Amino acid sequence: MATEIGRVRQNSYENYSEGQDRVARLNKRGELVVIDFWTQMSLDGRVFGVVLGTEDAPIDSTTSVDDQLVWAVTDVPVGTVLIPAQAQAMIATWTTATLLNFMLEADFGKNRYSSGGTAFTASNLRGDYPRASACTSYVGTDVTVSAKSTVGGEDGSTEFHRASVEVNIGDAADAIPEYQYTYKARDASPVVIDGVGSFLFHLGAASADVTAYGYHHFVELPTESVI
């Protein structure tokens, strides 16, 4: 008798309780149906979102990108792992800004929030809200953070995504273009921040502030489930 390794389920689903033993799902060709990590994290209620700006009210960028000035920060406590999943900044008004920088940073050594900004309760992206985030987030123009631990090395800081525009491509003399910066972990090497640590979102401009909307999404897991 053949050993059952899976069950074909293409037009209907079987719903099981937590902890039940069941065979794997197959398609009609006998191939194992596997969901990608990021989608499964959302279905598990492990993805959270932080928003900057709302409706028709974008917020100012910071001045030039600086070690102790951020657009948003999420501090990760002991016992929690944060994996940045996606981040975006959409420019609303350019003013006269030049040298616009978008940069994402992970600090593996400490919580960096110091003062300023507005506390933001991260939203669970699964609508029934199965759990709240254990992390603390702050957003807004000129959120002050402490200096990075070190550059690189154990318990250090790493800048893992960056984009930059040197000249103003959307001032009042031009047709203002749609311009956005986007990071997607599925297209890069995922960064794993094990608390205590911080995720830092920089959006800064020289000369003058731009206004922008933004968000970042992150996977949050218990440390024992990862490390």
Secondary structure as the mmCIF struct_conf table of DSSP 4:
data_model
#
loop_
_struct_conf.conf_type_id
_struct_conf.id
_struct_conf.beg_label_comp_id
_struct_conf.beg_label_asym_id
_struct_conf.beg_label_seq_id
_struct_conf.end_label_comp_id
_struct_conf.end_label_asym_id
_struct_conf.end_label_seq_id
HELX_LH_PP_P HELX_LH_PP_P1 ALA A 2 GLU A 4
STRN STRN1 GLY A 6 VAL A 8
BEND BEND1 GLN A 10 ASN A 11
TURN_TY1_P TURN_TY1_P1 GLU A 18 GLY A 19
HELX_LH_PP_P HELX_LH_PP_P2 VAL A 23 VAL A 23
STRN STRN2 ALA A 24 LEU A 26
TURN_TY1_P TURN_TY1_P2 LYS A 28 ARG A 29
BEND BEND2 GLY A 30 GLY A 30
HELX_LH_PP_P HELX_LH_PP_P3 GLU A 31 GLU A 31
STRN STRN3 LEU A 32 LEU A 32
HELX_LH_PP_P HELX_LH_PP_P4 VAL A 33 VAL A 33
HELX_RH_AL_P HELX_RH_AL_P1 PHE A 37 LEU A 43
TURN_TY1_P TURN_TY1_P3 ASP A 44 GLY A 45
STRN STRN4 VAL A 47 LEU A 52
BEND BEND3 GLY A 53 GLY A 53
STRN STRN5 THR A 54 THR A 54
TURN_TY1_P TURN_TY1_P4 GLU A 55 ASP A 56
STRN STRN6 ALA A 57 ALA A 57
STRN STRN7 ILE A 59 ASP A 60
STRN STRN8 THR A 62 THR A 62
BEND BEND4 THR A 63 SER A 64
STRN STRN9 ASP A 66 ASP A 66
TURN_TY1_P TURN_TY1_P5 ASP A 67 GLN A 68
STRN STRN10 LEU A 69 VAL A 76
TURN_TY1_P TURN_TY1_P6 VAL A 78 GLY A 79
STRN STRN11 THR A 80 THR A 93
TURN_TY1_P TURN_TY1_P7 THR A 95 THR A 96
STRN STRN12 THR A 98 ASP A 107
BEND BEND5 PHE A 108 GLY A 109
STRN STRN13 TYR A 113 SER A 115
BEND BEND6 GLY A 117 GLY A 117
STRN STRN14 THR A 118 PHE A 120
HELX_LH_PP_P HELX_LH_PP_P5 ALA A 122 ALA A 122
STRN STRN15 SER A 123 ASN A 124
BEND BEND7 LEU A 125 ARG A 126
TURN_TY1_P TURN_TY1_P8 GLY A 127 ASP A 128
BEND BEND8 ALA A 134 CYS A 135
STRN STRN16 THR A 136 VAL A 145
HELX_LH_PP_P HELX_LH_PP_P6 SER A 146 LYS A 148
BEND BEND9 SER A 149 SER A 149
STRN STRN17 VAL A 151 VAL A 151
BEND BEND10 GLY A 152 GLY A 153
TURN_TY1_P TURN_TY1_P9 GLU A 154 ASP A 155
STRN STRN18 SER A 157 VAL A 165
BEND BEND11 VAL A 167 VAL A 167
BEND BEND12 ILE A 169 ASP A 171
TURN_TY1_P TURN_TY1_P10 ALA A 172 ALA A 173
BEND BEND13 ASP A 174 ASP A 174
HELX_LH_PP_P HELX_LH_PP_P7 ALA A 175 GLU A 178
STRN STRN19 GLN A 180 LYS A 184
HELX_RH_3T_P HELX_RH_3T_P1 ALA A 185 ASP A 187
BEND BEND14 ALA A 188 ALA A 188
STRN STRN20 ILE A 193 ASP A 194
BEND BEND15 GLY A 195 VAL A 196
STRN STRN21 GLY A 197 ALA A 206
BEND BEND16 SER A 207 ALA A 208
STRN STRN22 THR A 211 PRO A 222
HELX_RH_3T_P HELX_RH_3T_P2 THR A 223 SER A 225
TURN_TY1_P TURN_TY1_P11 VAL A 226 VAL A 226
#
